[in-house]
């Protein structure tokens, strides 16, 4: 059995395959998944799982060099993201366009508006 905090086999395998510059989106329950982009659906019910615990689990295994959030996010949500990782803010429409280039979108049960983050993979050396 895997010991780390990220137990989802599909998500863990994706992270293991990611290379420098690859993008992973973690989104709320309403974020549209662009055609052709795989969706790892973790949503169980409204609020479960929330985006912040999923983000923390992903960050425990993924080296991230850049993160992007929507500038429309509330100040409290933006602060919560920044507490996990420094983020750049772009328009929500631009974030949705950027998600079309992602290796996958992770769908959470988060019901907070604009609770979406794009993570760009870095390298550990």
N, C-alpha and C positions, 0 to 999 in steps of 0.2 A: 504494500500500500504506500502511496506517495505520502511523504511526511510534511511537505510544505503547505502553506496556506491556500494555494491554488489547486483545487482537487478536480475541477472540470477537465476531463480528458481531452475534449475537442479544443478547448481554449489553450490548455497547456501544450498540446501538440503544435498548434498554430504558432505560439510564441517561440517554440523550439525551432521552427522553420523560418522565422523572420530574419531578414538581413538588414544591413545598414540602409536607412531611409525608408523602409517599409512602414506603412501606416496601419494602425488599428484604431477603430472608433468604438468607444463605449458610449451607449446612448440611452436615453429615456425610453419609455414604452411607446412613445408616439413618433420617434424619429424614423422617417422613411428610409428604407434600405434600397440603395440604387440597384437597378437591374444588373445582374451578373456578379454582384458582390455577395459573398456568402454571409449568412446571418447565424450567429451562435446565440440562440434564444434561451436566456436564463430566466425570463419573466415567469413568475408563479402567480402572483396576484398584485393588485395595486400596492406599490411600495416595497414589494419583495421580489428579488433583492433590491436594495437601494443602490444607487450608483457609487457612493463613496466606499462601501466595503468591497465592491467589485473592483474599483480603481485601486484600492490598497492591495488587494490580492494580485492583480496584474502587475503593479509596480514592484512587487516582491520578486518577480521573475523576469521582467522585461527592462532592459537598459533603454532609457528614453533620453533623446537629445533635444526634443522639442515637443511642446504640447500646445494645443489650440482649443479655445473655448469660444462660445458666442458672446459678443459684446452685449447682447440683450439679456444675458443672465443677471439675476438679481445680485446686488452687492454681497449678500450673505453667501450665495452659491459660489460666486467668483472667489470670495475669500476662502471658502472650503476647498475649492480646487487648488488655489495658490498655496494652501497649507500642505497639500500633498506634493505638488510639483509646480515650478514656475510656468506660467502660461501666457501665450499671446492671445489677444482677443480680436476676432474678426466678425463680420456680420453673420447672422444665422444662415442666410441664404448662401454665403460663400462657404460656410462650414459644410452645408449639405452638398454643395458642388465638390468640395474637397473629399468628402466621404466616398465619392465614386471611384477614387483612386486607392481606396483602402484594401488591404488583404481580406478584411472581414469587418462586420459590424457586430458588436456584442450588445444585444438587447436586454436591458434590465427591466425591472418592474417599477422603476422610478417614475413618479407622477409630477415632479417639479418641472415647470416650464424651462426650456433651454438647458436642461441637465445633460449635456453632451460634451464629450472631449475627444479630440483626435490626438493620438500618441504616435510620434515618429521615432522609430527604432534607432538607437545609437549602437555603438560598439563598446566592448568592455576593455579594449586595449588602446 
